[in-house]
Amino acid sequence: MNTRPVSANHATELPARIGKREAQVGIIGLGYVGLPLALLYSEQKFRVTGFDIDKRKVDVLNTGGSYIHRITTTEIQGARSAGFSATSEYGKLSEMDAIIICVPTPLNEYHEPDLSYITDTAHAIAPHLRSGQLVILESTTYPGTTEEVLVPILEKENRHGLKAARRDLSSDTDFYVAFSPEREDPGNTSVARRDIPKVVGGLDTQASEMAAAVYGAIFNRVVPVSSPGAAEMTKLLENIYRCVNIALVNELKMLCLRMGLDIWEIIDAASTKPFGFHPFYPGPGLGGHCIPVDPFYLSWKAKEWDFRTRFIELAGEINIAMPYHVIASVVTALNQRKKALNGSKVLVLGLAYKRDIDDLRESPSLTIIELLQREGAQVSYNDPYFPTVGRGRKYDLHMTCAPLDNLKQYDCVLIVTDHSDYDYRRIVNESQLVVDTRNATKGMKSANLVRC
C-alpha cells in the first residue's frame, strides 16, 4: 500500500477545492434537513446535487418548485440557476467530492432505533465510492453508529477495496468519514442557519479537518470534537436536555392544574431570574424529528453497556403520556356539560408538531386524533399548512381540512398547535367549548374555556 503523510494528498486537496468552489457536494435525503443544507451550499456557489429515492421530490425541485412551506420557489429557482439539481440516480455519487447523508432515523413500534434508512443509504453509496471521497453522516443516532454501522458497509461493499482512513495516514485506497449532527429548527427565524455552529467529529484528524473545511464554507463556526461518537453524543445531549426539561414542566403542569395554579404564569415569573433558569413550556406531547426520538436511541444503546438511563426513561414516559392527559381533559370538560366523548363532534386545531410550520413528524396531534376516534368521537381538523392528511409511518387518517366558519357545530374545539394564523378570541367566542393545550388563549377568561 502506498502510504503518504496527510499533507501530501486528499486531506489538502479537498479543502483547496472547497476554497475555490470547485468541489462537488452531494446531499442524500432532501427533506427538512437536507434541502436547507443544499440551499446553503448553492448560496455559496457550490455545485450541489441532491439525491432522494422519492421521485416526486426530485421532479418538484427540478421544475423549480418546493414542497416545504418555509422554503420558497424563489429559493429553489435561485439554487437551480447556481447549478443545483436533484436526482434519484445514485450512480452520480461517484462524481461527488463530499457526500452528506441526511436521512430519517425513526423508532420502530417497540421504541427501538430504526437504522434502515442509514443502512439502505450505505448500501446505495458503497458501489459508487471512490478514493478520496468524504462521507459525512448527519442523521441523529446513538454513539457508535458511524463506526459500527456505516463504515463496515462502505468498506465491505465498495468495488475498489477502499478502507476508511484511520490513524492520520493517507493512501490511494482511502476514503474519509465523519459525523456532524444536524441542528435544524423548523420555524425558527431568529437565528440564521449559517450562524448555527456546526459540530464535526471525524474518524481521524484528517477526516475532521476535511469535514471542517466542507462546513466552514457555509457556516460561520465549526466545532471539532475528538470522534464521530463524541459528535453523535453531542446531538443526543442537546435534545435529551430539552426532553427532560419539557417532561419536568409537563409534570408540574399536571400538578398545578390540581392545585389551581397557572403553570404559564409561574414559568413567566421564574424566567425573570437573570441566572440559573431557562424556560421550557408544557404542551400536549412532544413532536418533531429529534426530541421524541433521541432519548430512546441512547437508552437502547446504554443497555449494551449494562446501564439503565432511568432519568431519561422517566422523562420519556411523562412526555408520551401527555396526549392521554389531553384526552382525559376533554372527557372531563364534556362531562361537566353533560356530554360523552363518544359521539361528540371534536375539531382539532393544528396538525403540525409546533407553531407555523408544515411538519408532521411525531406530531402529538396525530396521536390525539387517533385516541379521540378510538373513543368514538367524530373528529375533524383544521390546519392552514395541511389541506389534507393521509397515511404516514404511524398514522392512517385520510382527512380533509375543515373550515372555521361554523364552530358552533362542534361539541369541543381542541387547540393542539397554536398557529399564529388563528384568531383565538373569535374561536373562543364562537365555540361551545374550547380546550387549550398550548396557552394560546392567554389572558382570556370565558366559561367555555378550559386549559389543560
C-alpha positions as CSV (number, residue, x, y, z in Angstrom):
1,M,0.0,0.0,0.0
2,N,1.3,3.4,-0.9
3,T,1.1,5.4,2.3
4,R,1.9,9.1,2.5
5,P,1.7,11.9,5.1
6,V,-1.6,13.6,5.5
7,S,-0.4,16.8,3.9
8,A,0.6,15.1,0.7
9,N,-2.8,14.0,-0.6
10,H,-6.6,14.1,-0.1
11,A,-6.6,15.9,3.2
12,T,-5.2,19.0,1.5
13,E,-6.8,18.6,-1.9
14,L,-10.4,18.7,-0.8
15,P,-10.1,21.9,1.4
16,A,-8.3,23.5,-1.6
17,R,-11.2,22.6,-3.9
18,I,-13.7,23.8,-1.3
19,G,-11.9,27.2,-1.2
20,K,-12.0,27.5,-5.0
21,R,-15.7,26.4,-5.0
22,E,-14.7,23.5,-7.3
23,A,-15.7,20.7,-5.0
24,Q,-19.0,18.9,-5.8
25,V,-21.3,18.3,-2.9
26,G,-23.8,15.5,-2.8
27,I,-26.6,15.5,-0.3
28,I,-28.7,12.4,0.3
29,G,-32.2,13.0,1.6
30,L,-33.9,16.2,0.5
31,G,-36.2,16.7,3.5
32,Y,-36.3,19.2,6.3
33,V,-32.6,18.9,6.9
34,G,-31.1,18.0,3.5
35,L,-32.8,20.6,1.4
36,P,-32.0,23.6,3.5
37,L,-28.4,22.4,3.6
38,A,-28.3,22.1,-0.2
39,L,-29.6,25.7,-0.4
40,L,-26.8,26.9,1.9
41,Y,-24.2,25.4,-0.4
42,S,-25.9,26.8,-3.5
43,E,-25.8,30.2,-2.0
44,Q,-22.1,29.9,-1.7
45,K,-21.7,29.0,-5.4
46,F,-21.1,25.3,-4.9
47,R,-22.3,22.7,-7.4
48,V,-24.7,20.7,-5.4
49,T,-26.5,17.5,-6.3
50,G,-29.4,16.3,-4.2
51,F,-30.3,12.6,-4.0
52,D,-33.6,11.2,-2.9
53,I,-35.5,8.0,-3.5
54,D,-38.8,10.0,-3.7
55,K,-39.2,10.7,-7.4
56,R,-41.9,13.3,-6.6
57,K,-39.5,15.4,-4.6
58,V,-36.9,15.2,-7.4
59,D,-39.4,16.2,-10.0
60,V,-40.7,19.1,-8.0
61,L,-37.2,20.5,-7.3
62,N,-36.1,20.1,-10.9
63,T,-39.0,22.1,-12.1
64,G,-38.2,24.9,-9.6
65,G,-40.9,24.0,-7.1
66,S,-40.9,23.5,-3.3
67,Y,-42.7,21.0,-1.0
68,I,-41.6,22.6,2.2
69,H,-43.6,25.7,3.3
70,R,-40.8,27.8,4.7
71,I,-38.6,27.2,1.5
72,T,-39.9,29.4,-1.3
73,T,-39.9,28.5,-5.0
74,T,-37.7,31.6,-5.5
75,E,-35.0,30.0,-3.3
76,I,-35.2,26.7,-5.3
77,Q,-35.1,28.6,-8.6
78,G,-32.1,30.6,-7.4
79,A,-30.3,27.4,-6.5
80,R,-31.2,25.8,-9.8
81,S,-29.6,28.9,-11.5
82,A,-26.5,28.2,-9.4
83,G,-26.2,24.6,-10.6
84,F,-28.3,22.7,-8.1
85,S,-30.1,19.6,-9.4
86,A,-31.9,16.7,-7.8
87,T,-31.7,13.0,-8.9
88,S,-32.7,9.5,-8.0
89,E,-29.7,8.1,-9.8
90,Y,-27.2,7.1,-7.1
91,G,-24.6,6.3,-9.8
92,K,-23.8,10.0,-9.9
93,L,-22.4,9.8,-6.3
94,S,-19.0,8.8,-7.9
95,E,-18.8,12.4,-9.2
96,M,-19.1,13.9,-5.7
97,D,-16.2,15.1,-3.6
98,A,-18.2,15.1,-0.4
99,I,-21.3,13.1,0.3
100,I,-23.6,14.2,3.2
101,I,-26.3,11.8,4.5
102,C,-29.4,13.4,5.8
103,V,-31.9,10.6,6.1
104,P,-34.5,9.8,8.8
105,T,-33.7,7.8,11.9
106,P,-37.1,7.0,13.5
107,L,-38.1,4.5,16.1
108,N,-39.8,1.2,15.4
109,E,-43.0,0.0,17.1
110,Y,-41.1,-1.1,20.1
111,H,-39.3,2.3,20.6
112,E,-36.1,0.8,19.3
113,P,-33.8,2.5,16.8
114,D,-34.7,2.0,13.1
115,L,-31.5,2.5,11.2
116,S,-32.9,1.1,7.9
117,Y,-32.6,4.4,6.2
118,I,-28.9,4.7,7.1
119,T,-28.1,1.1,6.1
120,D,-30.1,1.4,2.9
121,T,-28.2,4.6,2.1
122,A,-24.8,3.0,2.9
123,H,-25.6,0.1,0.5
124,A,-26.5,2.6,-2.2
125,I,-23.3,4.6,-1.7
126,A,-20.8,1.8,-1.5
127,P,-20.8,0.6,-5.1
128,H,-20.0,4.2,-6.3
129,L,-17.5,5.1,-3.6
130,R,-14.1,6.2,-4.9
131,S,-10.7,7.1,-3.3
132,G,-10.5,10.4,-1.6
133,Q,-14.2,11.0,-1.1
134,L,-15.5,12.3,2.2
135,V,-18.7,10.8,3.6
136,I,-20.5,12.6,6.4
137,L,-23.5,11.3,8.4
138,E,-25.8,13.9,9.8
139,S,-28.7,11.7,10.8
140,T,-29.4,11.7,14.6
141,T,-28.4,8.4,16.1
142,Y,-26.7,6.6,19.0
143,P,-23.0,6.9,19.6
144,G,-21.2,4.3,17.6
145,T,-23.4,4.2,14.5
146,T,-20.9,5.8,12.2
147,E,-18.1,3.4,13.1
148,E,-20.2,0.3,13.8
149,V,-22.9,0.5,11.1
150,L,-22.0,3.0,8.3
151,V,-18.2,2.3,7.9
152,P,-18.4,-1.5,7.7
153,I,-20.9,-1.4,4.9
154,L,-18.9,1.1,2.9
155,E,-15.7,-0.9,3.4
156,K,-17.2,-4.2,2.6
157,E,-19.4,-3.3,-0.4
158,N,-17.2,-0.8,-2.4
159,R,-15.7,-2.1,-5.6
160,H,-12.2,-1.0,-5.2
161,G,-11.1,-2.4,-1.8
162,L,-11.2,1.0,-0.2
163,K,-10.9,1.5,3.5
164,A,-11.9,4.3,5.8
165,A,-8.8,6.4,6.7
166,R,-7.6,6.0,10.3
167,R,-4.6,7.0,12.4
168,D,-4.0,10.1,10.2
169,L,-2.4,8.1,7.4
170,S,-3.5,8.7,3.8
171,S,-3.3,6.3,0.8
172,D,-4.7,5.8,-2.6
173,T,-7.2,3.4,-1.3
174,D,-8.7,5.5,1.4
175,F,-12.0,7.3,1.8
176,Y,-12.9,9.6,4.8
177,V,-15.7,9.5,7.2
178,A,-17.1,12.0,9.8
179,F,-20.3,12.6,11.7
180,S,-21.8,16.1,12.0
181,P,-25.2,16.4,13.8
182,E,-27.9,18.4,12.0
183,R,-29.2,21.4,14.0
184,E,-32.3,22.4,12.0
185,D,-35.0,24.2,13.9
186,P,-38.1,24.4,11.6
187,G,-39.9,27.7,12.0
188,N,-37.0,29.5,13.8
189,T,-36.5,32.8,12.0
190,S,-34.4,34.5,14.8
191,V,-31.2,32.6,14.0
192,A,-29.8,32.4,10.5
193,R,-28.8,28.9,9.5
194,R,-25.2,29.8,8.9
195,D,-24.9,31.3,12.4
196,I,-25.7,27.9,14.0
197,P,-22.3,26.4,15.0
198,K,-21.5,23.0,13.3
199,V,-20.1,20.2,15.3
200,V,-17.8,17.7,13.5
201,G,-16.2,14.5,14.5
202,G,-14.0,12.6,12.1
203,L,-12.8,9.0,12.1
204,D,-9.3,10.6,12.3
205,T,-7.8,14.1,12.4
206,Q,-7.7,14.4,8.6
207,A,-11.3,13.5,8.2
208,S,-12.2,16.1,10.9
209,E,-10.2,18.7,9.0
210,M,-11.8,17.9,5.7
211,A,-15.3,18.0,7.2
212,A,-14.4,21.3,8.9
213,A,-13.4,22.7,5.5
214,V,-16.6,21.4,3.9
215,Y,-18.8,23.0,6.6
216,G,-16.7,26.1,7.2
217,A,-17.5,27.2,3.7
218,I,-21.2,27.7,4.7
219,F,-21.2,28.0,8.5
220,N,-19.6,30.8,10.5
221,R,-18.3,28.5,13.1
222,V,-17.2,24.8,13.1
223,V,-16.6,23.0,16.4
224,P,-14.4,19.9,16.1
225,V,-14.7,17.1,18.6
226,S,-12.5,14.0,19.1
227,S,-14.5,11.4,17.3
228,P,-17.8,10.5,15.5
229,G,-19.0,9.1,18.8
230,A,-18.5,12.3,20.6
231,A,-20.3,14.2,17.9
232,E,-23.2,11.7,18.0
233,M,-23.4,12.0,21.8
234,T,-23.4,15.8,21.5
235,K,-26.6,15.7,19.4
236,L,-28.3,13.4,21.9
237,L,-27.3,15.5,24.9
238,E,-28.7,18.6,23.2
239,N,-32.1,17.0,22.7
240,I,-32.3,15.0,25.8
241,Y,-31.6,18.2,27.8
242,R,-34.8,19.6,26.2
243,C,-36.8,16.4,26.6
244,V,-36.0,16.1,30.3
245,N,-36.8,19.8,31.0
246,I,-40.1,19.6,29.0
247,A,-41.1,16.5,30.9
248,L,-40.4,18.4,34.1
249,V,-42.7,21.3,33.2
250,N,-45.3,18.8,31.9
251,E,-45.4,17.1,35.2
252,L,-45.5,20.4,37.1
253,K,-48.4,21.5,34.8
254,M,-50.5,18.5,35.8
255,L,-49.7,19.2,39.5
256,C,-50.5,22.9,39.1
257,L,-53.9,22.0,37.5
258,R,-54.9,20.1,40.6
259,M,-53.7,22.9,42.8
260,G,-55.5,25.6,40.9
261,L,-52.3,27.3,39.8
262,D,-51.3,28.6,36.4
263,I,-48.1,26.9,35.3
264,W,-47.6,29.5,32.5
265,E,-47.7,32.4,34.9
266,I,-45.2,30.6,37.1
267,I,-42.8,29.9,34.3
268,D,-43.0,33.6,33.2
269,A,-42.3,34.7,36.8
270,A,-39.3,32.2,37.1
271,S,-38.0,33.5,33.8
272,T,-37.3,36.9,35.3
273,K,-34.4,35.4,37.2
274,P,-31.3,36.6,35.3
275,F,-29.3,33.4,36.0
276,G,-29.7,29.7,36.6
277,F,-33.0,29.3,34.9
278,H,-34.0,28.7,31.3
279,P,-37.8,28.5,30.5
280,F,-39.3,25.4,28.9
281,Y,-43.0,25.1,28.2
282,P,-45.6,22.3,28.6
283,G,-47.7,21.0,25.8
284,P,-49.9,18.2,24.5
285,G,-46.9,15.9,23.8
286,L,-43.6,16.0,22.1
287,G,-43.2,16.3,18.3
288,G,-40.5,16.7,15.7
289,H,-37.7,14.6,14.3
290,C,-35.5,14.7,17.4
291,I,-36.8,15.3,20.9
292,P,-39.4,12.4,20.9
293,V,-36.9,10.0,19.4
294,D,-33.3,10.8,20.6
295,P,-33.7,9.7,24.3
296,F,-34.8,6.2,23.2
297,Y,-31.7,5.9,21.0
298,L,-29.4,6.5,23.9
299,S,-31.5,4.3,26.3
300,W,-31.4,1.5,23.8
301,K,-27.6,1.8,23.3
302,A,-26.9,2.1,27.1
303,K,-28.2,-1.4,27.6
304,E,-25.2,-2.7,25.6
305,W,-23.1,-1.3,28.5
306,D,-25.3,-2.8,31.2
307,F,-26.5,0.7,32.1
308,R,-30.0,1.9,32.5
309,T,-30.8,5.6,31.8
310,R,-33.5,5.9,34.4
311,F,-33.8,9.7,34.4
312,I,-34.1,9.8,30.6
313,E,-36.6,6.9,30.5
314,L,-38.8,8.6,33.1
315,A,-38.8,11.8,31.0
316,G,-39.8,9.8,28.0
317,E,-42.7,8.2,29.9
318,I,-44.1,11.5,31.1
319,N,-43.9,13.1,27.6
320,I,-45.5,10.0,25.9
321,A,-48.4,10.2,28.4
322,M,-49.3,13.8,27.6
323,P,-51.7,13.0,24.7
324,Y,-53.6,10.8,27.1
325,H,-53.8,13.6,29.6
326,V,-55.3,15.8,26.8
327,I,-58.0,13.1,26.1
328,A,-58.8,12.9,29.8
329,S,-59.1,16.7,30.0
330,V,-61.5,16.7,27.0
331,V,-63.6,13.9,28.6
332,T,-63.8,15.8,31.9
333,A,-64.8,19.1,30.1
334,L,-67.5,17.4,28.2
335,N,-68.8,15.5,31.2
336,Q,-69.2,18.8,33.1
337,R,-71.5,19.8,30.2
338,K,-73.4,16.5,30.5
339,K,-71.9,15.2,27.2
340,A,-70.0,12.0,26.5
341,L,-66.9,11.9,24.3
342,N,-68.4,9.0,22.4
343,G,-70.5,10.6,19.6
344,S,-69.3,14.2,20.3
345,K,-68.0,16.3,17.4
346,V,-64.5,17.5,18.1
347,L,-62.4,19.9,16.0
348,V,-58.7,19.6,16.4
349,L,-56.9,22.9,15.7
350,G,-53.4,22.3,14.4
351,L,-51.7,19.2,13.0
352,A,-48.1,20.3,12.8
353,Y,-45.9,19.5,15.8
354,K,-45.3,23.1,16.5
355,R,-46.4,26.6,15.6
356,D,-46.3,27.9,12.0
357,I,-44.6,25.0,10.2
358,D,-45.7,22.3,7.8
359,D,-44.0,19.4,9.6
360,L,-46.0,16.4,10.9
361,R,-43.1,14.3,12.2
362,E,-44.1,12.7,15.5
363,S,-46.8,15.3,16.0
364,P,-48.9,14.8,19.1
365,S,-51.9,15.9,17.1
366,L,-51.9,12.7,15.1
367,T,-51.9,10.6,18.3
368,I,-54.6,12.7,19.8
369,I,-56.9,12.4,16.8
370,E,-56.5,8.6,16.8
371,L,-57.2,8.4,20.5
372,L,-60.3,10.6,20.1
373,Q,-61.5,8.4,17.2
374,R,-60.9,5.3,19.3
375,E,-63.2,6.7,22.0
376,G,-66.0,7.2,19.4
377,A,-65.6,10.9,18.8
378,Q,-66.4,12.4,15.4
379,V,-63.1,14.2,14.7
380,S,-62.3,17.0,12.2
381,Y,-59.2,19.1,12.0
382,N,-58.1,22.5,10.7
383,D,-54.5,23.4,9.9
384,P,-53.6,26.2,7.4
385,Y,-50.5,24.2,6.4
386,F,-52.2,20.9,5.6
387,P,-55.2,20.9,3.3
388,T,-55.3,17.1,3.6
389,V,-53.6,14.4,5.7
390,G,-53.3,10.9,4.5
391,R,-51.1,8.0,5.7
392,G,-47.7,8.0,7.3
393,R,-45.4,5.7,9.2
394,K,-47.6,5.8,12.4
395,Y,-50.9,7.2,11.3
396,D,-53.6,6.5,8.7
397,L,-56.2,9.3,8.8
398,H,-57.2,10.3,5.3
399,M,-58.9,13.6,6.4
400,T,-59.5,17.0,4.8
401,C,-59.0,20.3,6.5
402,A,-62.4,21.6,7.8
403,P,-63.2,25.3,7.5
404,L,-63.6,27.5,10.6
405,D,-66.9,29.1,9.5
406,N,-69.3,27.2,11.8
407,L,-67.6,26.5,15.1
408,K,-70.9,26.1,17.0
409,Q,-71.4,22.7,15.3
410,Y,-68.6,21.2,17.4
411,D,-69.1,20.0,20.9
412,C,-65.4,20.8,21.6
413,V,-62.7,22.7,19.8
414,L,-59.3,21.4,20.9
415,I,-56.3,23.6,20.4
416,V,-53.3,21.4,19.9
417,T,-51.0,23.6,17.8
418,D,-51.0,27.3,18.4
419,H,-50.6,28.6,14.8
420,S,-50.3,32.4,14.6
421,D,-53.0,32.5,11.8
422,Y,-55.7,31.6,14.3
423,D,-58.0,34.3,15.8
424,Y,-58.2,32.8,19.2
425,R,-60.6,35.3,20.6
426,R,-63.1,34.7,17.8
427,I,-62.6,30.9,18.3
428,V,-63.5,31.2,22.0
429,N,-66.4,33.5,21.3
430,E,-68.0,31.3,18.6
431,S,-67.4,27.8,20.2
432,Q,-69.4,25.8,22.6
433,L,-66.3,24.6,24.4
434,V,-62.6,25.2,23.9
435,V,-59.9,23.1,25.4
436,D,-56.5,24.8,25.1
437,T,-53.3,22.7,25.4
438,R,-50.8,25.5,24.5
439,N,-51.9,28.6,26.4
440,A,-52.9,30.1,23.1
441,T,-55.8,31.8,24.9
442,K,-53.5,33.5,27.4
443,G,-55.3,36.3,29.2
444,M,-58.8,35.3,28.1
445,K,-61.5,34.4,30.5
446,S,-64.7,32.6,29.5
447,A,-67.0,30.0,30.9
448,N,-66.5,27.8,27.8
449,L,-62.7,27.9,28.0
450,V,-60.7,25.1,29.7
451,R,-56.9,24.9,29.8
452,C,-55.1,21.6,30.2
